[in-house]
Amino acid sequence: MYYLIMAISICIIIALLVGIYKYFKTQKQSLSRKKNMKPVKCPVCSSSLFVGENLISKVYRPMKVPDQLMTIQGCPHCFPRCEPGVKRICPVCHKEVEQTEYLTARLFNKSVGKKHVHIIGCSKCHKPRAD
């Protein structure tokens, strides 16, 4: 009976040690991922976006193509109202972008990995073509 209790106690201690080891290993991995992540900047106002803050944008159909047209209005810091000290600047022509204006961009959907956005210009410097 004594050996049975001793064996069960050793199994419980080993299971606890393995669980603690796995917990700290996953914590270390998530911490290293956070350190490697670069802060994302808004293309309109260059404000750093925190976790949970997203760009306000529209992606146009068709959805299953590798190259889509998109418009970017801004981020929570610059759209619908600018925070004090924040300026909306076009990254292409470097002119100020009004609150009613937007950036035009191309969204490249990759089959593997992250999507890529290429900014073409603002409402002033990139006029849509009339085909």
C-alpha positions, 0 to 999 in steps of 0.5 A: 500500500505504501508503494502504491501511494508513493508511485501515485505521488511521484506521477502527480509531481512529474505531471505538475512539473511537465505542465509548469515547463510547458506553461513557461515555454509558451509564455517565453515564445509569446514574449519573443514574438511580441519583441520581434513584431514591429509597430504598425504605422498609419500610412496617412498620419504615421501614428503608431497603431496599438493592438486592436486599432485598425485602419479604416478602409474599403476593399472593392470587389471581386474578392478572389483576385490577387490584386484589388483596389482599396481606399484608406480613410485613416486610423482612429487617430486621424479619422473621422477627427484628427487628434491634436497635433496629428497631420494627415499627409499623403505618402506619395505627393507629401501634401496635406490630405483633408478629412473628406479625402482618402488614399488609393491603394492596391491590395495584393492577396498572397496565397501564402503569408501576409497581404501586401498593400501598395499606396498609389496616392491621395485623392489629389495626386491619383485621379481615377482613370475614365476608361 
